[in-house]
Amino acid sequence: MTDSSPRWALILGSSSGFGAAAARALAADGFHIFGVHLDRRGTLPQAHQVVADCEAAGVRCLFFNTNAADDKRRGKVVDSIAETLAEDGGTLTVLMHSLAFGSLKNLVRPVGDEDGVVSAKQMVMTQDVMANSLVWWTQDVVHRGLMTEGGRIFAMTSTGARQVTPAYGVVSSAKAALEAHVRQLAYELLERKITVNAICAGVTETAALRKIPGHEELIRKSTTKSPISRLTHVEDVAGAICALTDPRLYWMTGNTLGIHGGEEFIG
Ligand SMILES: NC(=O)c1ccc[n+]([C@@H]2O[C@H](COP(=O)([O-])OP(=O)(O)OC[C@H]3O[C@@H](n4cnc5c(N)ncnc54)[C@H](O)[C@@H]3O)[C@@H](O)[C@H]2O)c1
């Protein structure tokens, strides 16, 4: 690897929301993009559009439509990444975890409500996709020597890791686990000079947000609290991620970084 070697970013959750915006922004900064996403026919065009936009920026873009939480499928994607990097002499500089797929059910049935509550299977699935998969992907890219000194790992979290929101309990516990994984990975990867940080975005209109029961109230509250009546935009976070790839930030690791216009601190 030399200073002019191609730089690649691997984005988990690359077809929508923060992942798609980061793919576009990193491509505009000259990063080639590997993307992993899970789309059926109805939403697949959005993945194709991200690829087209990145390629229009003059970089290579390889997307995999597969379950990022499945060990075998992850292995196949990592094999393809390794082959591509071996061919072009590139290095994986960024790994971004931006997967949104979890149970939005209560832990306990509300009085008088016979609707289902979260099952053990749903709890485990949510933890696997939204938290533990960060560890498995990190293991693979580090152990296989695909990400080395100067690597930057980012994981998307939310204030829901520390606050209570209706129907968000299962995801909340996954976010708390994700932030713990980030701290531990940061500690263990310090000797390899790879940094790991969680990104705590503000409330942002994306497909995932629209699935949360009562999301209209979340949007209303955040907009009202904001002194300039505005939510976070996916581009706010994408731009910050580009800036956070700066080599001078080698000592900034293990944090949960708020990219929310101060939303978290407004009462
Ligand atoms: N939207 C918000 O307000 C907000 C705020 C803070 C944090 N976050 C977090 O940001 C992350 C991204 O959320 P978003 O709002 O951009 O969601 P989104 O729904 O717009 O995008 C989710 C992406 O994850 C992919 N995906 C989901 N499950 C997958 C799986 N098993 N395998 C492969 N790909 C999978 C989807 O294909 C899609 O590309 C999530 O972790 C979310 O909790 C969101």
The ligand as an SDF file (V2000), in Angstrom:
LIG
                    3D

 44 48  0  0  0  0  0  0  0  0999 V2000
  -33.3110    7.9910   11.3800 N   0  0  0  0  0  0  0  0  0  0  0  0
  -33.0110    8.4350   12.5980 C   0  0  0  0  0  0  0  0  0  0  0  0
  -33.6450    9.3410   13.1440 O   0  0  0  0  0  0  0  0  0  0  0  0
  -31.8150    7.8350   13.3240 C   0  0  0  0  0  0  0  0  0  0  0  0
  -31.2420    8.5650   14.3640 C   0  0  0  0  0  0  0  0  0  0  0  0
  -30.1330    8.0350   15.0250 C   0  0  0  0  0  0  0  0  0  0  0  0
  -29.6010    6.8150   14.6370 C   0  0  0  0  0  0  0  0  0  0  0  0
  -30.1680    6.1240   13.6010 N   0  0  0  0  0  0  0  0  0  0  0  0
  -29.5550    4.8490   13.2280 C   0  0  0  0  0  0  0  0  0  0  0  0
  -28.9380    4.9540   11.9570 O   0  0  0  0  0  0  0  0  0  0  0  0
  -28.8470    3.6610   11.3650 C   0  0  0  0  0  0  0  0  0  0  0  0
  -29.3640    3.7160    9.9520 C   0  0  0  0  0  0  0  0  0  0  0  0
  -30.7130    4.0970    9.9920 O   0  0  0  0  0  0  0  0  0  0  0  0
  -31.4380    4.8860    8.8030 P   0  0  0  0  0  0  0  0  0  0  0  0
  -32.3670    5.8110    9.4840 O   0  0  0  0  0  0  0  0  0  0  0  0
  -30.4380    5.4090    7.8450 O   0  0  0  0  0  0  0  0  0  0  0  0
  -32.3010    3.6680    8.1970 O   0  0  0  0  0  0  0  0  0  0  0  0
  -32.7430    3.2790    6.7220 P   0  0  0  0  0  0  0  0  0  0  0  0
  -33.9100    2.3820    6.8840 O   0  0  0  0  0  0  0  0  0  0  0  0
  -32.8910    4.4850    5.8700 O   0  0  0  0  0  0  0  0  0  0  0  0
  -31.4850    2.4220    6.1580 O   0  0  0  0  0  0  0  0  0  0  0  0
  -31.1920    1.1590    6.6940 C   0  0  0  0  0  0  0  0  0  0  0  0
  -30.2340    0.4200    5.7810 C   0  0  0  0  0  0  0  0  0  0  0  0
  -29.9090   -0.8330    6.4130 O   0  0  0  0  0  0  0  0  0  0  0  0
  -30.0570   -1.8830    5.4460 C   0  0  0  0  0  0  0  0  0  0  0  0
  -30.3180   -3.1130    6.1780 N   0  0  0  0  0  0  0  0  0  0  0  0
  -31.2370   -3.3420    7.1460 C   0  0  0  0  0  0  0  0  0  0  0  0
  -31.1150   -4.5870    7.6250 N   0  0  0  0  0  0  0  0  0  0  0  0
  -30.1060   -5.1740    6.9580 C   0  0  0  0  0  0  0  0  0  0  0  0
  -29.4930   -6.4460    7.0120 C   0  0  0  0  0  0  0  0  0  0  0  0
  -29.9100   -7.4000    7.8730 N   0  0  0  0  0  0  0  0  0  0  0  0
  -28.4680   -6.7020    6.1760 N   0  0  0  0  0  0  0  0  0  0  0  0
  -28.0430   -5.7580    5.2970 C   0  0  0  0  0  0  0  0  0  0  0  0
  -28.5710   -4.5150    5.2110 N   0  0  0  0  0  0  0  0  0  0  0  0
  -29.5950   -4.2310    6.0350 C   0  0  0  0  0  0  0  0  0  0  0  0
  -31.1670   -1.4060    4.5420 C   0  0  0  0  0  0  0  0  0  0  0  0
  -31.1490   -2.1280    3.2990 O   0  0  0  0  0  0  0  0  0  0  0  0
  -30.8110    0.0730    4.4020 C   0  0  0  0  0  0  0  0  0  0  0  0
  -29.8000    0.2320    3.4220 O   0  0  0  0  0  0  0  0  0  0  0  0
  -29.6610    2.7230   12.2690 C   0  0  0  0  0  0  0  0  0  0  0  0
  -28.7770    2.0150   13.1180 O   0  0  0  0  0  0  0  0  0  0  0  0
  -30.5140    3.6970   13.0740 C   0  0  0  0  0  0  0  0  0  0  0  0
  -30.8880    3.1590   14.3380 O   0  0  0  0  0  0  0  0  0  0  0  0
  -31.2620    6.6050   12.9330 C   0  0  0  0  0  0  0  0  0  0  0  0
  1  2  1  0
  2  3  2  0
  2  4  1  0
  4  5  1  0
  4 44  2  0
  5  6  2  0
  6  7  1  0
  7  8  2  0
  8  9  1  0
  8 44  1  0
  9 10  1  0
  9 42  1  0
 10 11  1  0
 11 12  1  0
 11 40  1  0
 12 13  1  0
 13 14  1  0
 14 15  2  0
 14 16  1  0
 14 17  1  0
 17 18  1  0
 18 19  2  0
 18 20  1  0
 18 21  1  0
 21 22  1  0
 22 23  1  0
 23 24  1  0
 23 38  1  0
 24 25  1  0
 25 26  1  0
 25 36  1  0
 26 27  1  0
 26 35  1  0
 27 28  2  0
 28 29  1  0
 29 30  1  0
 29 35  2  0
 30 31  1  0
 30 32  2  0
 32 33  1  0
 33 34  2  0
 34 35  1  0
 36 37  1  0
 36 38  1  0
 38 39  1  0
 40 41  1  0
 40 42  1  0
 42 43  1  0
M  CHG  2   8   1  16  -1
M  END
$$$$
